[in-house]
Structures are given as structure tokens and as C-alpha cells.
Amino acid sequence: MASWFQIPALPCPTTSHLLSFLLPLLLFLRLPALVRADCWLIEGDKGYVWLAICSQNQPPYETIPQHINNTVHDLRLNENKLKAVFFTSLSRFTNLTDLNLTKNEIAYVEDGAFAGQANLQVLQLGYNKLTNLTEGMLRGLGRMQCLFLQHNMIEVISTNAFWECPSLSSLDLSSNKLARLDPATFTSLTRLMVCELAGNPFHCGCELYSFLTWLDVFNNVTRTYDRLQCETPREFFGYPLLSPALGHGRNARTILFSMCRDGVIIPGITSLPPDSESSGLGPDMSDRVGPYHQPTTSSTTDPTYKPTIKVQHVSLSSATLMVQIPRPYSKMYILVRYNNSYVSDVMNLKNKKELILLNNLKPHTNYTYCVSSIRTSQRYNHTCLRFTTPMLSSDDTRPSPSTTTHYIMTILGCLFGMLIVLGLVYYCLRRRRMKEEKQKSISVKKTILEMRYGPEAAAAAANDPAAVQKLHEQAHHQHHHSKMPPSSSSSSGLLQGSANTSSSRLSSIPQVEKMATAFSEALTANKGN
């Protein structure tokens, strides 16, 4: 019978085959032991951590985790929900060489936040919500070689932003909101080889000409000049910055060279007249020219043009800020507070200049406030301010008037409560004493009845108050017969004389009769209760 299957002969396993199979298996068995908290850690000798992968954490990290070994070299926190970066959250990681913060919600980086990472070589901050690069944001990164800032909302770059990054060789600023750049920003980067700027809405005015001159001289390794285009003004829309458009040799630099002198338009030339032959627009692009809009200027000498924020006064629990905005209703300006990566809106700014009082602050605490604007559903930070409230001293422990009032009301409330409790205790003790006196009175009267009528009669009187009345009537009847002549009462005295000798002796005492009467009334009242 023919067989349906043929099992091929397996070759004998060699040493190389065994190693290729065992090495991945050992690595797989090793990795679970390196999981700590929600991060994957790959450790080296002597407890060093080479790599910490904290990406896509569930739930996402909102602050930089502090449980990671501070010897980590490569820290990956991409695809979380970090909102801000502070010096205090990174200062312990002094051995970092690679830091990946891509795809978070970072809108604020404190000046000097990376000052403790002197060995950092690669910093990735792409796909976040940064709106500017300040002078101190990259402070202390003297060995950084690669900086990735693509797909943010950066509008402004300080002239000295890269002053402390002399080793920077690759810079990615693509897909931001840059309209203007100062060539002095890049003069300190003597080792720069790659500078990606594609996807920015450049405003091709005379103030951009000096940067285009630097860019033309700069030897960009990637040679991506064809992706650098003008967006405004309208007559320059679609023009390449440097490389000539297809079909003609005109670009923004050559046009601005003929129009501008020393950063301003030559008198008599107002704008470039659009024409289809030299505009850089193809025949199918003329209907897509958008309306002109004035972009945000990256730098200006007029202090009233951009928002400013200053501290007027700081106390233990309050602060006063002076905020100025250029045009109140041109944008929606908001005062924003950053607190350990948590962002909260304080108030909308509607006046050109206003004093803002901040209450309920904590002593000896760092606070960060920024002036932001909202445009096209995007939020931009224009300027930020950080201050620290003073420490609580011995002189500040004196209670304020409101605190004194609170203490007085608390003490009065406690005294009133104690008065109510004492009243209840007095009422209970008073009632208990009255009850004991009543029981004592009944016991005395019962003893009198026992002495007068005997134990059985007293017990009957206790159960039936009407029996006391019968005993009284019997006592009065006996007393009446005791006053009759001996002839008429001799027979009855002989019959009852010996049995009621003690009773007749007691009934002759008026005080005893009164006590018996009171006892009967007390028993009647007791039965009624």
C-alpha cells in the first residue's frame, strides 16, 4: 500500500545550528527577568542599565518615571502623555546618552532641563507641542550630536538657542511653523552637516534674505532644497527658496536679491507682480493660491509686539503677575499654569495690560506660568515665567485675622458642645436621684405598713392600693370599738385583743396614720405611672 506522506530526512544538528537556536532562547528567557514596573530594562555588569524601554505604557506616563535605575544610558519614553520636562525629573539620570521623548504632549521644556545630561548625544523631541526654543532650553548639552524636533509647532527660535551645542551635526526642524529664521542662530554650529527645514511656512520677505544666503552656502548633506518653499506673501506662494523651479531659473533668493537691500525693500518696489512664467506656479497651481496672511514674527525689537509676563510681588500664598499682550482680540490669549507636567488654564487674557492676582499658593514651591494663544485648534506658548514662593519663617506663623476668627469660632463651638453634654449629664443624674428618693420613700412606708398591719397586709397593699384604704377603715373601726364601755365591747375585745395588740398600739399614733395615707397615695401614683 502506497504511503500518502514522505517525511524528509532531517540533517544532523551541528554546533552552529544549536547556537543559533539557543541564543535567542536564552535572550527570551532573560528578558522577562529584566522587567521592572512597566519598563523593559536591559542590564549590564555591576548593575548598569544600558536600555530602558518605557514606550506605549498603559496607562501612559504623564511624568518621567523615577523608579528606573539612574545608571541608564538609553531611555525611551516615546508614545506616552508627557506634558512638560523639568530639571528635577531628569537630574538623576546623569549617564544618559540617548533620550527618546517622541510622540508625547510636551508643550514646555524648562530652561536647563537637560543640564544634568552632559553625556547626552541623541535627543528626540519630535511629534510634540513645542512652540519655541529658548536660549536656555538646550543648556549643558555640549556633546549632543543629533537633535530631532520635527512635527512640533515651533514658531520662534532664539538666536542663542544652540549656543551650548557645538557638537551638533544633525538638526531636524521639519514640519513646524517657522516663517523666519536668523542666520546667526546657526553660526555656532561649526559641525552641522544636516539641517532639515522642509514643511515650514516660510514668509519670503526681505528679512529672510540673509538666512537664504547662509542656507545657500551651507553644505547640507541631504540636499533637500526642493522641499523648501514660500507660503507667504501671496505672490511668492509655491516659490522654492533656493533650487530653481522646473522650467525656469527663478527662486526666492534671486528675487529677493533684486528687491531688497540691507533687509528692507528698495524704495519704489512694493511687491513682486505675479506672472505665470516666473512665479514658480505651474498652470495647474494658480487656482490653489491661498489668501495672504501675516505670519508670526520670530524676533522683533519692539517689546509691545509679543506677549510678556513679569512678577510684581510674591508672598507665601499669593503672587501678582503683570501680563501684556500685543493685540487682545487678534488671538485668544490664555494664562496657563504648569505643575509637574499637569497643565491647567488660569484665565483668558482680554486686556492689553493687566495685573493678575494668584491666590492659594503653597510656600517654598516652584510655579511656572505661560502666556499661550489658540489658533486653528492649536496651542502656542509665547513666553513663560517661573518663580518660587518664599519659605515659611517663624514670623509668618502668627495667625492672620481670618485664622484668629476661625480659632475663636472653633473654641466657642467646643464650649457650647460641652455645655450641652453637661446639661444632659445633670438631667440624667437628677432624674436618677429623684427615682432613688422615691424608691426610698416607698421602702420606708412599706416598712411602716409591715409594722402596723403585718407583712402579708403590706404585700397585699403593694399589689393593690385599694387594700390600704380597707386597712385604714379596719383600723378606725377597731379604734372606735376601743373607746366603747367595757360591757358593750367585752366580747369583741376578748376575741381580737390578743391578735391586734400591736396594731392598736400603732394606730393610736396620728403620725403613723398620715404616713400610711401618703404611702397609699404613692402606690396609687406608682400604679398610674
Secondary structure, 3 states (H helix, E strand, C coil): CCCCCCCCCCCCCCHHHHHHHHHHHHHHHHHHHHEECCEEEEECHHHCEEEEECCCCCCCCCCCCCCCCCCCCEEECCCCCCCEECHHHHCCCCCCCEEECCCCCCCEECCCCCCCCCCCCEEECCCCCCCEECCCCCCCCCCCCEEECCCCCCCEECCCCCCCCCCCCEEECCCCCCCCCCHHHHCCCCCCCEEECCCCCEECCHHHHHHHHHHHHCCCCCCCHHHCEEEECHHHCCCECCCCCCCCCCCHHHHHHHHEECCEECCCCCCCCCCCCCCCCCCCCHHHCCCCCCCCCCCCCCCCCCCEEEEEEECCCCEEEEEECCCCCCCEEEEEEEECCEEEEEEEECCCEEEEEECCCCCCCEEEEEEEEEECCEEEEEEEEEEECCCCCHHHHCCCHHHHHHHHHHHHHHHHHHHHHHHHHHHHHHHHHHHHHHHHHHHHHHHHHHHHHCHHHHHHHHHCCHHHHHHHHHHHHHHHHHCCCHHHHHHHHHHHCCCCHHHHHHHCCHHHHHHHHHHHHHHHHHHHC
